[in-house]
Amino acid sequence: MANLIDVPRGMKVIKSVVIKRLQSGFFAEVFLVLHNGQYEAAMFLNDKYKPGPPVPHPLETPTEQHSHWMGVRPSVGLTTEEAERIINEVECENSLHRQKLKDRWGKVEGD
């Protein structure tokens, strides 16, 4: 596994799930991680952690190439197949360990 940069304290990186080369030439890699007692996906651009939702979120206006996104500033578009692979990996690991994924990304307290 590469030397990952800025991995949040308490986050344990388990394995790589998706790797893709972006038009910018950067590499985006999504890892399965254990964070805050649940399994989730974490985005890294050129091995540097980028915050974002714990699983891919659907795009408001999907395109032929991208149906989901991860990361934030910049966000990375994912195909349906890539998003399904990531979501399935996260759901399977949480199910196996009897965890329930809590996705609070973009939610305001009280939602």
Contacts in CASP RR format, 6 or more apart in sequence:
PFRMAT RR
TARGET T0000
AUTHOR 0000-0000-0000
METHOD contacts of the structure
MODEL  1
MANLIDVPRGMKVIKSVVIKRLQSGFFAEVFLVLHNGQYEAAMFLNDKYK
PGPPVPHPLETPTEQHSHWMGVRPSVGLTTEEAERIINEVECENSLHRQK
LKDRWGKVEGD
1 13 0 8 1.000
1 16 0 8 1.000
2 29 0 8 1.000
2 47 0 8 1.000
3 47 0 8 1.000
4 13 0 8 1.000
4 31 0 8 1.000
4 44 0 8 1.000
4 47 0 8 1.000
4 48 0 8 1.000
4 49 0 8 1.000
5 44 0 8 1.000
5 47 0 8 1.000
5 48 0 8 1.000
5 49 0 8 1.000
6 48 0 8 1.000
6 49 0 8 1.000
7 13 0 8 1.000
7 49 0 8 1.000
8 35 0 8 1.000
8 49 0 8 1.000
10 35 0 8 1.000
11 33 0 8 1.000
11 34 0 8 1.000
11 35 0 8 1.000
11 42 0 8 1.000
12 33 0 8 1.000
12 34 0 8 1.000
12 35 0 8 1.000
13 31 0 8 1.000
13 32 0 8 1.000
13 33 0 8 1.000
13 42 0 8 1.000
14 31 0 8 1.000
14 32 0 8 1.000
14 33 0 8 1.000
14 34 0 8 1.000
14 39 0 8 1.000
14 93 0 8 1.000
15 31 0 8 1.000
15 32 0 8 1.000
16 29 0 8 1.000
16 30 0 8 1.000
16 31 0 8 1.000
16 32 0 8 1.000
17 30 0 8 1.000
17 31 0 8 1.000
17 32 0 8 1.000
17 41 0 8 1.000
17 85 0 8 1.000
17 86 0 8 1.000
17 89 0 8 1.000
18 28 0 8 1.000
18 29 0 8 1.000
18 30 0 8 1.000
18 78 0 8 1.000
18 82 0 8 1.000
18 85 0 8 1.000
18 86 0 8 1.000
19 27 0 8 1.000
19 28 0 8 1.000
19 29 0 8 1.000
19 30 0 8 1.000
20 27 0 8 1.000
20 28 0 8 1.000
20 29 0 8 1.000
20 76 0 8 1.000
20 82 0 8 1.000
21 27 0 8 1.000
21 28 0 8 1.000
22 28 0 8 1.000
22 45 0 8 1.000
22 76 0 8 1.000
26 45 0 8 1.000
26 46 0 8 1.000
27 45 0 8 1.000
27 46 0 8 1.000
27 47 0 8 1.000
28 43 0 8 1.000
28 44 0 8 1.000
28 45 0 8 1.000
28 76 0 8 1.000
29 43 0 8 1.000
29 44 0 8 1.000
29 47 0 8 1.000
30 41 0 8 1.000
30 42 0 8 1.000
30 43 0 8 1.000
30 44 0 8 1.000
30 70 0 8 1.000
30 82 0 8 1.000
30 86 0 8 1.000
31 41 0 8 1.000
31 42 0 8 1.000
31 44 0 8 1.000
32 39 0 8 1.000
32 40 0 8 1.000
32 41 0 8 1.000
32 89 0 8 1.000
32 90 0 8 1.000
32 93 0 8 1.000
33 39 0 8 1.000
33 40 0 8 1.000
33 41 0 8 1.000
33 42 0 8 1.000
35 42 0 8 1.000
35 54 0 8 1.000
37 99 0 8 1.000
38 54 0 8 1.000
38 94 0 8 1.000
38 99 0 8 1.000
38 100 0 8 1.000
38 101 0 8 1.000
38 102 0 8 1.000
39 90 0 8 1.000
39 93 0 8 1.000
39 94 0 8 1.000
39 97 0 8 1.000
39 99 0 8 1.000
39 101 0 8 1.000
40 54 0 8 1.000
40 55 0 8 1.000
40 90 0 8 1.000
40 101 0 8 1.000
41 54 0 8 1.000
41 55 0 8 1.000
41 56 0 8 1.000
41 70 0 8 1.000
41 86 0 8 1.000
41 89 0 8 1.000
41 90 0 8 1.000
42 49 0 8 1.000
43 49 0 8 1.000
43 50 0 8 1.000
43 52 0 8 1.000
43 70 0 8 1.000
43 71 0 8 1.000
43 76 0 8 1.000
44 50 0 8 1.000
45 74 0 8 1.000
45 76 0 8 1.000
50 71 0 8 1.000
50 72 0 8 1.000
50 73 0 8 1.000
50 74 0 8 1.000
51 71 0 8 1.000
51 72 0 8 1.000
52 70 0 8 1.000
52 71 0 8 1.000
52 72 0 8 1.000
52 105 0 8 1.000
53 70 0 8 1.000
53 71 0 8 1.000
53 103 0 8 1.000
53 105 0 8 1.000
53 106 0 8 1.000
54 90 0 8 1.000
54 101 0 8 1.000
54 102 0 8 1.000
54 103 0 8 1.000
54 105 0 8 1.000
55 86 0 8 1.000
55 87 0 8 1.000
55 90 0 8 1.000
55 101 0 8 1.000
55 103 0 8 1.000
56 68 0 8 1.000
56 69 0 8 1.000
56 70 0 8 1.000
56 78 0 8 1.000
56 82 0 8 1.000
56 83 0 8 1.000
56 86 0 8 1.000
56 87 0 8 1.000
57 68 0 8 1.000
57 69 0 8 1.000
57 70 0 8 1.000
57 105 0 8 1.000
58 67 0 8 1.000
58 68 0 8 1.000
59 66 0 8 1.000
59 67 0 8 1.000
59 68 0 8 1.000
59 69 0 8 1.000
59 77 0 8 1.000
62 68 0 8 1.000
65 77 0 8 1.000
65 79 0 8 1.000
66 77 0 8 1.000
66 78 0 8 1.000
66 79 0 8 1.000
67 78 0 8 1.000
67 79 0 8 1.000
67 80 0 8 1.000
67 83 0 8 1.000
68 77 0 8 1.000
68 78 0 8 1.000
68 79 0 8 1.000
68 80 0 8 1.000
68 82 0 8 1.000
68 83 0 8 1.000
69 75 0 8 1.000
69 76 0 8 1.000
69 77 0 8 1.000
69 78 0 8 1.000
70 76 0 8 1.000
70 77 0 8 1.000
70 78 0 8 1.000
70 86 0 8 1.000
78 86 0 8 1.000
90 101 0 8 1.000
91 101 0 8 1.000
93 99 0 8 1.000
94 100 0 8 1.000
94 101 0 8 1.000
END
